[in-house]
Amino acid sequence: MKYTQNEKILQITEKTLIVGIDVGSEKHYARAFNFRGVEYGKLLIFDNSAEGFTKLVGWVQKLTNENGFSDVMLGMEPTGHYWFNLAENMKRHGMRVVLVNPHHVKKSKELDDNNPSKTDRKDPKTIAMLVKDGRYIEPYIPEGIYKELRTAMDIRWRLMEDLTAIRNRINRWINIYFPEYKEVFVDWEGKASLQILHECPTPVKVMEKGIDGIIAIWKGKGIRTVGKKRAIRLVEAAKVSIGSKEGLVAAESELKILLEDYERKREQYERVMMLIEELARQIPGFDRLLEIKGIGIVTAAGFVAEVGDISRFAHPKQIQKLAGLSLKENSSGKHKGKTTISKRGRKRLRYYLTFGIMPLLSKNEEFRLLHEYYTTRAERPLKKMQSLVALSNKLIRIFYVLLKKDVAYDPQKMLGDIKRPVEKMAA
């Protein structure tokens, strides 16, 4: 993988045809240039369809044959999901696909005409010129089991978003119609609580059921974890409830719909998690990640789904950059600004790493000791958040070695990073 701009520029020779493509939902616009910025052919407009892709391939082949090009590089902006099919189809035809940053396109489009206008003819040239100057990245399009796992993790992500939205709406409903309910059930998602929400969610319905009726609901469903004391507390809370007493028929209907959505999403989530575990365990070295105490299936599978095939990386620092965990500094002259993480990279990868560190600090002794060392050492102690970033990068290095070499996790190597104080001999 090429990362420096010099190496990217050197990959573009006089035999390289650079095609800039402005991607759209229905139509794409393309212009072609050589390594010096000289244009070949006319603007091509083609549909986002099989016929349109065939038209692009024919146009490119004609330009390469007529002008002696042997290599084709397609540059485009990652506009939503519209570029996925185009990139995948062009790769099958032996064309190299690269991406340019939309922010760079926006900032550099005035270089040619000193005009901030955005047109379908202008953007493909701006994209091609950025590629010519080596200001591009090569997208990783996962294949095989890595594609399956990333898709499954994408589904899980969307289900979690849906579940969060539904939970928030149910919390809102309880706060309006029965705010004292949370004093009786701290977690409304428990089995006993869900049965009450299904059958008698409002204070009026709770008092109608009474203590014996509530106990009967739980016994009928085989719930033994709660009993008479909880039923008494629920009835007493209903008697003094300040919840809204208007529009209760429609309110109960709303809650019923929300609970149906919640249970359906929970069932879908469980199915997806079973699929994720099945797929993840097919990846070489994956079980090694789960040997680390405190690492669960979500953190490990999320890491592999976002990173893909570990063999494409030559060094773990490349993964740190991919996650946006590499450091950046804002300094000028005598002013020395703060050093922070770049946050330029895959947001979800950064989430899985930081999400995975928290259980490690509570369950994994070596990570906890290393965190204490980072935050209390005599020389250059780190703040808590700085330590978490350092530990996230440490986790990347560990995952990298375990996956690439398929070796067992060694806790003693972790503790080796702690430098014990050594007494200095008197002069």
Residue pairs with C-beta under 8 A, 6 or more apart in sequence:
1 138
1 312
1 313
1 314
1 318
2 8
2 11
2 138
3 318
5 133
5 134
5 135
6 134
7 134
8 134
8 135
8 136
9 133
9 134
12 18
12 35
12 73
12 131
12 132
12 134
13 35
13 71
14 34
14 35
15 68
15 69
15 70
15 71
16 34
16 35
16 69
16 71
16 72
16 73
17 32
17 33
17 34
17 40
17 60
17 63
17 64
17 67
17 69
17 71
17 72
17 73
18 32
18 33
18 34
18 35
18 73
18 75
18 128
18 131
18 132
19 30
19 31
19 32
19 33
19 60
19 72
19 73
19 74
19 75
19 128
20 30
20 31
20 32
20 33
20 75
20 76
20 123
20 124
20 125
20 126
20 127
20 128
20 129
20 131
21 28
21 29
21 30
21 74
21 75
21 76
21 86
21 124
21 127
22 28
22 29
22 30
22 76
22 77
22 120
22 123
22 124
22 127
23 76
23 77
23 79
23 82
23 83
23 86
24 48
24 79
24 82
24 120
25 48
25 80
25 82
26 47
26 48
27 45
27 46
27 47
27 48
27 52
28 45
28 46
28 47
28 48
28 52
28 56
28 86
29 43
29 44
29 45
29 120
29 121
29 123
29 124
30 43
30 44
30 45
30 46
30 56
30 59
30 124
31 39
31 41
31 43
31 44
31 121
31 124
31 125
31 128
32 39
32 40
32 41
32 60
32 63
32 128
33 39
33 40
33 125
33 128
33 129
33 132
34 40
34 67
34 69
35 132
37 129
37 132
39 125
40 63
40 67
41 59
41 62
41 63
43 121
43 124
44 55
44 56
44 59
45 120
46 52
46 53
46 55
46 56
46 59
47 55
48 82
48 85
48 86
53 86
53 89
53 90
56 90
57 90
57 93
60 72
60 95
63 69
64 70
64 72
71 96
72 94
72 95
72 96
73 95
73 96
73 98
73 131
74 87
74 90
74 95
74 96
74 97
74 98
75 98
75 99
75 100
75 127
75 128
75 130
75 131
75 136
76 83
76 86
76 87
76 97
76 98
76 99
76 100
76 127
77 83
77 99
77 100
77 101
77 102
77 105
77 123
77 127
78 99
78 102
78 139
79 102
83 99
87 97
87 139
87 141
88 141
90 97
91 97
91 141
96 138
97 138
97 139
98 131
98 136
98 137
98 138
98 139
99 136
99 137
99 138
99 139
100 127
100 130
100 131
100 135
100 136
100 137
101 135
101 137
104 130
104 135
105 123
105 126
105 127
105 130
108 126
108 129
108 130
109 116
109 118
109 122
109 123
109 126
110 116
111 126
111 129
112 122
112 125
112 126
113 122
130 136
140 308
140 312
141 147
142 149
142 150
142 308
142 309
145 279
145 282
145 283
146 283
146 304
146 305
146 308
146 309
148 279
149 276
149 279
149 280
149 283
149 301
149 304
149 305
150 305
150 306
150 308
152 272
152 275
152 276
152 279
152 305
153 276
153 301
153 302
153 305
153 306
153 348
155 272
156 269
156 272
156 273
156 276
156 298
157 348
159 265
159 268
159 269
159 272
160 269
162 265
163 262
163 265
163 266
163 269
166 258
166 261
166 262
166 265
167 189
167 262
169 258
170 188
170 197
170 255
170 258
170 259
170 262
171 188
173 251
173 254
173 255
173 258
174 181
174 182
174 188
176 243
176 244
176 251
177 201
177 202
177 203
177 243
177 244
177 248
177 251
178 201
178 202
178 203
178 237
178 238
178 241
178 243
179 241
179 242
179 243
180 203
180 237
180 238
180 240
180 241
180 242
180 243
181 188
181 234
181 237
182 188
183 233
183 237
184 230
184 233
184 234
184 237
185 192
185 193
185 196
187 193
188 194
188 197
190 225
191 221
191 223
191 225
192 218
192 223
192 225
192 226
192 230
194 259
195 217
195 218
195 221
195 223
196 206
196 214
196 217
196 234
197 255
197 259
198 256
198 259
199 205
199 209
199 217
200 206
200 208
200 209
200 213
200 214
200 217
201 252
201 255
202 243
202 248
202 251
202 252
203 237
203 238
203 239
203 241
203 243
204 238
204 245
204 248
205 252
206 214
206 234
206 235
206 238
207 235
207 238
207 239
209 217
210 235
211 228
211 231
211 232
211 235
214 231
214 234
214 235
215 227
215 228
215 231
218 224
218 226
218 227
218 231
244 251
273 297
276 297
276 301
277 297
277 301
279 301
280 286
280 297
280 300
280 301
280 304
281 287
283 304
283 403
284 403
284 406
285 310
285 402
285 403
285 404
285 405
285 406
286 300
286 301
286 304
286 403
288 402
288 403
288 406
288 407
288 408
288 409
289 295
289 300
289 303
289 304
289 399
289 402
289 403
290 296
290 297
290 300
291 408
291 409
292 360
292 364
292 398
292 409
293 360
293 363
293 364
293 365
294 356
294 359
294 360
294 361
294 362
294 363
294 364
294 367
295 356
295 359
295 360
296 356
296 359
298 352
298 355
299 352
299 353
299 355
299 356
299 359
300 399
302 348
302 349
302 351
302 352
302 355
302 356
303 349
303 352
303 353
303 356
303 399
304 310
304 403
306 322
306 323
306 346
306 348
306 349
306 352
307 313
307 319
307 322
307 349
310 400
310 403
310 404
311 404
313 319
313 400
316 393
316 396
316 397
316 400
316 401
317 326
319 396
319 400
320 326
320 393
320 396
321 342
321 344
321 345
322 345
322 346
322 349
323 345
323 346
323 349
323 350
323 353
323 392
323 396
324 341
324 342
324 343
324 344
324 345
324 346
324 347
324 349
324 350
325 341
325 342
325 345
325 350
325 353
325 389
325 392
325 393
325 396
326 341
326 342
327 339
327 340
327 341
327 342
328 339
328 340
328 341
328 342
329 336
329 337
329 338
329 339
330 337
330 338
331 337
341 389
343 350
350 392
353 392
353 395
353 396
354 388
354 392
356 395
357 367
357 388
357 391
357 392
357 395
360 367
360 368
360 391
360 395
361 367
361 368
361 371
361 391
362 368
365 411
366 411
366 414
366 415
367 391
367 414
369 415
369 418
370 391
370 394
370 414
370 415
370 417
370 418
371 387
371 388
371 391
373 417
373 418
374 381
374 382
374 386
374 387
374 390
374 391
375 381
375 382
375 383
375 384
375 387
377 419
378 421
382 390
394 414
394 417
398 409
398 414
401 407
402 408
402 409
